Amino acid sequence: MIGYTLFSATASIFLKTITICITLFILALIGLYLRNIVFSIFFEEAEIIIDYHLKKQKTRLKYPDLVEIKYISVQKSPDMNRIYFKTMNGIKSKKFQAITMNDEFVEFYTWLKTKNPKIKISVTPPDHYLNEKIFGPKYRKHIKETL
C-alpha cells in the first residue's frame, strides 16, 4: 500500500524506480522471515522432526538435546509451547501452537520425561492451575509466600 501510494504520487521515473525496488526488498525480507516461522513439528517415538513448509528442510532433534519446554497461556490468544534445544552453535528455541491443551499437557510432559528425564518445564503465567498439577499442591502456597 505504501509503495503504491508513493508510486502513484510521484511523477519522476527515478523515484518510481526507487519505490519499486524498496517495495520488492521489503517483500523479500518478509518472505525470508516467513520461511523460518512456518513449520510443522512432530514428536515421533525416537526423535522430534521440524518440517519447514516454505523451504525444503527438515530438522531432526534427539530427545536428549531437548533442554526445556514452556507452556504459555495468555488470555485472548491461543496457547503456545516453546521448546529449547541444544545445537552445535548453542541453545535455540522454537515457538509454536500448543501440542495439547491444559490437562492433556501434563500427560504429554510425563511422556517427554520418559524420553529425557533432565527436561525442565515452566508454565506461564505463574498462577496458572497447571503449575499445581505438575509441581503439586504446595506450589501455590510457595508462590504466595514468596510474593
JOSUL-V343594 format. One record per run of one state. SS is the DSSP state (h for helix, s for strand, l for the rest). FROM is the first residue (numbers start at 1). LEN is the number of residues. If there is no record, write none. Layout:
ss:SS from:FROM len:LEN
ss:SS from:FROM len:LEN
This chain:
ss:l from:1 len:1
ss:h from:2 len:8
ss:l from:10 len:3
ss:h from:13 len:25
ss:l from:38 len:1
ss:s from:39 len:5
ss:l from:44 len:3
ss:s from:47 len:6
ss:l from:53 len:4
ss:s from:57 len:6
ss:h from:63 len:3
ss:s from:66 len:7
ss:l from:73 len:7
ss:s from:80 len:8
ss:l from:88 len:2
ss:s from:90 len:8
ss:l from:98 len:5
ss:h from:103 len:13
ss:l from:116 len:4
ss:s from:120 len:5
ss:l from:125 len:4
ss:h from:129 len:7
ss:l from:136 len:2
ss:h from:138 len:9
ss:l from:147 len:1
